[in-house]
């Protein structure tokens, strides 16, 4: 549970060392990835040779300074997304009951915010109000500003969690570094209506992924007078995935990111910095490395990617429908197989949940990660195999989701006890049916 952090902190020493390493290494890696994509022709060996010959001084020299232009671009974007989150209409949706018995309430206007954002961005380019290539031209400065600005934002969250927590789902884990990394609060809010994790994860992070994907197309069009089919396939698949995300946003609020992981460096800095830089990296590479796939290969990759996104969506839809109807639905045309599990909350109250053991969820406990990883492979594939770096996101995502599956299993084992053992006996594989 989040309060005890038993699902995230296995060994204090290992966790402390890992957290310090991530806090230290993540910011430079973002800059090195950008430098490799934009200034080193996508060559990891070229970047390595440069750093090997110049050391720390070399890293300092290539690290772009956060400029006033970068801060203005970030500020305008953040203010625009915050305004959409607050002002656009949306259906009221309740999140899951927290370990302390709280139930967060959200305004589900993600699809509308996404549509307004994309239409506005294309519109200001079309009517000559703003040139999106400017974002690409200042990308290094933007990432640098995000690194430092988001770090300060996480300091704010740490202080807020100590002095003005938004709910009883908060508290210290006993170590200042761990508290900063994992977070102090589960559901931090500014006022009653502005949910911070919805903003960082969904409206800033995921939305910036879509905005930057379009930015790379605008920039390549400016450079070459056209957008290569490789970048088009990459962008379309990313936008299909992101559209699926916002269509399913209310379901995302029930996932580990929102319902179990606190708002600290791990989640908030990751969404504010890691998502716009790492998640968009295949497109970033393709801007200056256009590949002509040909219509047959392009359509084949596109179809495979869309199929993976659909399967990922259908997995989530299947589970949502199962929960919404309390198991009174059809799964693949049949009544679902399920396990009824009881558990005790931190307040001592006994509750029950139903665990789906058929359909996609009968193949593996986290089968939905398989099509998600494959989708990321297919939107990286248009870069072909001249360099390793366009596939870094696929590798990172695989590691992230394997870790997330492990943490989720640990949490459920602690929560459901013997019922979870029964569930694992019935669905023995964690992610890949027959293998793992």
C-alpha positions in Angstrom: 0.0 0.0 0.0 1.1 3.6 -0.6 1.1 4.5 3.1 3.6 1.9 4.0 5.3 2.0 0.6 5.7 -1.8 0.8 5.2 -2.1 -2.9 8.0 0.3 -3.8 10.7 0.1 -1.1 12.0 -3.5 -0.9 15.5 -2.9 0.6 16.3 0.5 2.1 20.0 0.4 1.1 19.3 -0.8 -2.5 16.4 1.7 -2.9 18.5 4.6 -1.5 21.4 3.9 -3.9 19.1 3.4 -6.8 17.2 6.7 -6.1 20.4 8.7 -5.7 21.7 7.2 -9.0 18.5 8.1 -10.9 18.4 11.6 -9.4 22.0 12.1 -10.6 22.0 10.4 -14.0 18.6 11.2 -15.4 19.1 14.9 -16.1 22.4 14.5 -18.0 21.0 11.6 -20.0 18.2 13.8 -21.3 20.7 16.3 -22.6 23.0 13.6 -24.0 20.1 12.0 -25.9 19.1 15.3 -27.4 22.7 16.1 -28.3 23.1 12.7 -30.0 19.9 13.0 -31.9 20.3 16.6 -33.1 24.1 17.2 -33.2 25.8 13.8 -33.3 23.9 12.4 -36.3 22.2 9.9 -34.0 25.6 8.2 -33.3 26.1 7.0 -29.7 29.8 6.3 -30.4 30.3 9.8 -31.6 28.8 11.2 -28.4 30.9 8.7 -26.4 34.1 9.7 -28.1 33.4 13.3 -27.4 32.7 12.8 -23.7 35.7 10.4 -23.4 38.0 13.0 -24.8 36.5 16.0 -22.9 35.0 14.5 -19.7 32.9 16.6 -17.5 34.0 19.8 -19.3 32.6 18.4 -22.5 29.2 17.7 -20.9 29.1 21.2 -19.5 29.9 22.7 -22.9 27.1 20.8 -24.8 24.6 21.4 -22.0 22.3 24.3 -23.4 21.5 27.1 -21.0 17.8 27.7 -20.3 17.0 30.8 -22.2 14.2 33.4 -21.8 12.7 32.0 -25.0 12.6 28.5 -23.6 11.0 29.7 -20.4 8.4 31.6 -22.4 7.5 28.7 -24.5 7.1 26.4 -21.5 5.2 29.0 -19.5 2.7 29.6 -22.3 2.2 25.9 -22.9 1.8 25.1 -19.2 -0.6 28.0 -18.7 -2.7 27.0 -21.7 -3.0 23.4 -20.6 -3.8 24.4 -17.0 -6.5 26.7 -18.2 -8.0 23.9 -20.4 -7.9 21.5 -17.4 -9.8 24.0 -15.2 -12.2 25.6 -17.6 -13.3 23.0 -20.2 -16.5 21.1 -19.3 -16.3 17.5 -18.5 -18.1 14.6 -16.8 -17.5 14.1 -13.1 -15.6 10.9 -12.5 -14.7 9.3 -9.2 -11.3 7.6 -8.7 -10.7 4.4 -6.7 -11.0 4.5 -2.9 -7.5 5.3 -1.5 -5.8 3.3 1.3 -7.0 6.0 3.8 -10.6 5.8 2.5 -10.5 8.9 0.4 -12.1 9.0 -3.1 -10.7 11.6 -5.5 -13.1 13.3 -7.9 -12.0 14.4 -11.4 -13.4 16.3 -14.3 -13.0 14.1 -17.4 -12.3 16.7 -20.1 -9.1 15.1 -21.5 -10.5 14.4 -25.0 -11.7 17.9 -25.4 -8.4 19.4 -24.1 -6.5 17.2 -26.5 -8.7 18.2 -29.5 -8.4 21.9 -28.6 -4.6 21.6 -28.1 -4.0 19.9 -31.5 -6.4 22.2 -33.3 -4.9 25.3 -31.8 -1.3 24.2 -32.5 -2.1 23.4 -36.2 -4.2 26.6 -36.4 -1.5 29.0 -35.2 0.9 27.4 -37.7 -1.6 27.5 -40.6 -2.5 31.2 -40.1 1.2 32.2 -39.6 0.7 33.2 -36.0 3.5 31.0 -34.7 6.2 28.8 -36.3 6.4 25.5 -34.5 9.9 25.0 -35.9 10.9 27.5 -33.2 10.2 24.8 -30.6 12.5 22.4 -32.3 15.2 25.1 -32.7 15.1 25.7 -29.0 14.6 22.1 -28.0 17.8 21.7 -26.0 17.1 24.9 -24.1 13.6 23.8 -23.4 14.7 20.4 -22.1 17.3 22.1 -19.9 14.7 24.5 -18.5 12.4 21.6 -17.9 15.1 19.7 -16.0 15.7 22.5 -13.5 12.2 23.9 -13.4 10.6 20.5 -12.8 13.2 19.8 -10.1 12.1 22.9 -8.3 8.5 21.9 -8.8 9.2 18.6 -7.0 10.8 20.5 -4.2 7.6 22.5 -3.9 5.6 19.2 -3.8 7.9 17.9 -1.1 7.4 21.0 1.1 3.7 21.0 0.4 3.4 17.4 1.5 5.0 18.4 4.8 3.1 21.6 5.6 -0.2 21.5 3.6 -1.2 18.0 2.4 -4.4 17.8 0.4 -5.6 14.6 2.1 -4.8 12.1 4.7 -3.1 9.9 2.0 0.3 11.5 2.7 3.2 11.2 5.1 7.0 10.6 5.3 8.7 7.3 4.6 11.5 8.3 7.0 14.2 9.4 4.6 14.4 12.8 2.9 15.8 11.5 -0.4 13.2 8.7 -0.6 10.4 11.2 0.3 11.6 13.5 -2.4 11.8 10.7 -5.0 8.6 8.8 -4.3 6.6 11.8 -3.0 4.8 12.9 0.1 1.2 12.9 -1.2 -0.9 10.5 -3.2 -3.4 13.1 -4.4 -1.9 16.6 -4.2 -4.1 19.4 -5.3 -4.0 23.2 -5.6 -7.3 24.4 -4.1 -10.1 21.9 -4.5 -10.2 21.4 -8.2 -6.7 21.5 -9.7 -5.3 18.0 -9.5 -1.5 18.1 -9.8 -0.9 14.6 -11.0 -3.6 14.9 -13.7 -1.7 18.0 -14.9 1.8 16.6 -14.8 1.0 13.2 -16.1 -1.8 13.9 -18.6 -2.1 17.5 -19.6 1.6 18.5 -19.6 3.4 15.2 -20.2 1.2 13.2 -22.5 0.0 16.4 -24.3 3.6 17.5 -24.9 4.2 14.2 -26.6 1.6 14.9 -29.2 2.7 18.6 -29.6 6.3 17.6 -30.1 5.4 14.8 -32.5 3.7 17.5 -34.7 6.6 19.9 -34.2 9.0 17.4 -35.7 6.8 17.1 -38.8 6.7 20.9 -39.1 10.4 21.1 -38.8 11.1 18.4 -41.4 8.7 20.1 -43.8 10.6 23.4 -43.3 13.9 21.7 -43.9 13.1 19.4 -46.9 9.8 20.8 -48.3 8.0 17.6 -47.4 7.5 15.1 -44.6 9.0 11.7 -45.2 6.7 8.7 -45.0 8.9 7.4 -42.1 8.1 10.4 -39.9 4.5 10.3 -41.0 4.1 6.7 -39.9 5.9 7.5 -36.6 3.7 10.5 -36.0 0.4 8.8 -36.9 1.1 5.9 -34.6 2.1 8.1 -31.7 -1.0 10.2 -32.2 -3.2 7.1 -32.4 -1.7 5.9 -29.1 -2.1 9.3 -27.4 -5.6 9.7 -28.7 -6.4 6.3 -27.2 -4.8 7.5 -23.9 -7.1 10.6 -23.7 -10.1 8.6 -24.7 -9.3 6.2 -21.9 -8.0 8.9 -19.5 -10.7 8.2 -16.8 -9.5 4.6 -16.8 -5.9 5.8 -16.4 -6.9 7.4 -13.1 -7.4 3.9 -11.7 -3.9 2.7 -12.6 -0.7 2.5 -10.5 0.6 5.9 -11.7 -2.3 7.8 -10.2 -3.9 5.5 -7.6 -0.8 4.1 -6.0 2.4 6.0 -6.9 2.8 9.3 -5.0 3.5 12.6 -6.6 7.3 12.9 -6.3 10.3 13.1 -8.6 9.7 9.6 -10.0 6.2 10.4 -11.4 6.1 14.2 -11.7 9.7 15.0 -12.9 9.4 12.0 -15.2 6.2 13.2 -16.8 7.4 16.8 -17.1 10.8 16.0 -18.5 11.2 12.3 -19.4 8.0 12.0 -21.4 8.6 15.0 -23.8 12.3 14.1 -24.3 12.6 10.3 -24.2 9.1 9.3 -25.4 9.3 11.6 -28.5 12.9 10.6 -29.3 12.3 8.4 -32.4 10.6 11.3 -34.1 13.3 13.7 -32.9 15.9 11.4 -34.7 13.8 11.2 -37.9 13.7 15.0 -38.3 17.3 15.1 -39.7 17.4 11.5 -40.9 14.4 11.2 -43.3 13.9 7.6 -44.5 11.7 6.8 -47.5 10.0 3.5 -46.7 7.9 3.2 -49.7 4.1 2.9 -49.5 4.0 -0.9 -49.0 6.4 -1.0 -46.0 5.0 2.2 -44.6 1.4 0.8 -44.7 2.6 -2.5 -43.2 4.3 -0.9 -40.3 1.3 1.5 -39.8 -1.2 -1.4 -39.8 0.9 -3.5 -37.3 1.2 -0.5 -35.0 -2.4 0.4 -35.1 -3.3 -3.2 -34.3 -1.1 -3.2 -31.3 -2.6 0.1 -30.0 -6.1 -1.4 -30.5 -5.2 -4.6 -28.6 -3.7 -2.5 -25.8 -7.0 -0.4 -25.7 -9.2 -3.5 -25.8 -7.4 -5.0 -22.8 -8.1 -1.9 -20.8 -11.7 -1.7 -22.1 -12.3 -5.3 -21.2 -11.2 -4.8 -17.6 -13.1 -1.6 -17.3 -16.3 -3.1 -18.5 -15.9 -6.1 -16.2 -15.5 -3.7 -13.2 -18.3 -1.4 -14.3 -20.8 -4.2 -14.5 -19.4 -6.0 -11.5 -18.6 -9.0 -13.7 -22.1 -9.1 -15.3 -20.9 -8.9 -18.9 -19.5 -11.0 -21.7 -15.8 -11.4 -22.3 -15.0 -12.8 -25.7 -18.6 -13.8 -26.0 -18.7 -15.7 -22.8 -19.5 -15.0 -19.1 -16.2 -14.0 -17.5 -14.2 -16.2 -15.2 -13.4 -14.4 -12.0 -12.1 -14.6 -8.4 -13.8 -12.7 -5.6 -11.1 -11.4 -3.2 -11.6 -9.7 0.2 -9.0 -7.3 1.7 -8.7 -5.1 4.8 -8.0 -1.3 4.4 -5.6 0.6 6.6 -8.6 1.8 8.6 -9.6 -1.8 9.4 -12.5 -2.0 7.0 -13.1 -5.2 5.1 -13.9 -4.8 1.4 -14.0 -7.1 -1.7 -12.8 -6.9 -5.3 -13.4 -9.1 -8.3 -10.3 -10.3 -10.3 -10.8 -11.1 -14.0 -9.2 -14.4 -15.1 -10.5 -14.7 -18.7 -10.2 -12.8 -22.0 -6.9 -10.9 -22.4 -6.5 -11.1 -18.6 -6.6 -14.9 -18.6 -3.5 -14.9 -20.9 -1.2 -13.1 -18.4 -1.7 -10.9 -15.4 -0.2 -7.9 -17.3 -0.7 -9.0 -20.9 -1.7 -5.4 -21.9 2.0 -4.5 -21.7 2.9 -6.7 -24.6 1.0 -4.7 -27.3 2.1 -1.5 -25.7 5.8 -2.5 -26.0 5.2 -3.7 -29.6 3.4 -0.5 -30.5 6.5 1.5 -29.4 8.7 -0.8 -31.5 6.5 -0.2 -34.6 6.7 3.6 -34.2 10.4 3.4 -33.8 10.8 1.0 -36.8 10.5 3.7 -39.5 14.0 4.8 -38.5 15.2 1.4 -39.6 18.5 0.1 -38.1 21.2 2.6 -39.0 21.5 3.6 -35.4 20.6 2.1 -32.0 19.4 5.3 -30.4 15.9 5.5 -32.0 15.1 2.2 -30.1 16.1 3.5 -26.7 12.5 4.2 -25.8 11.5 0.6 -26.6 14.2 -0.7 -24.3 13.3 1.8 -21.5 9.6 1.1 -21.8 10.2 -2.7 -21.5 12.3 -2.2 -18.3 9.7 0.2 -16.9 6.7 -2.1 -17.5 8.5 -5.2 -16.3 9.3 -3.3 -13.1 5.8 -2.0 -12.9 4.3 -5.5 -13.3 6.6 -6.7 -10.5 5.6 -3.9 -8.2 1.9 -4.3 -8.9 2.2 -8.0 -8.2 3.9 -7.3 -4.9 1.2 -4.7 -4.0 -1.6 -7.1 -4.9 0.0 -10.0 -3.0 0.2 -7.8 0.1 -3.4 -6.6 -0.4 -5.2 -9.8 -1.3 -3.0 -12.5 0.4 -4.3 -16.0 -0.2 -6.7 -14.8 -2.9 -3.8 -13.4 -4.9 -2.1 -16.9 -4.7 -5.3 -18.4 -6.1 -5.3 -15.8 -8.9 -1.7 -16.5 -9.8 -2.4 -20.2 -9.8 -5.1 -19.6 -12.4 -3.2 -17.0 -14.4 0.4 -18.1 -13.9 2.2 -15.8 -16.3 3.1 -12.3 -15.4 3.4 -10.6 -18.9 4.1 -13.0 -21.8 1.9 -16.1 -22.0 3.9 -19.3 -21.8 7.2 -17.5 -21.2 7.1 -15.0 -18.3 
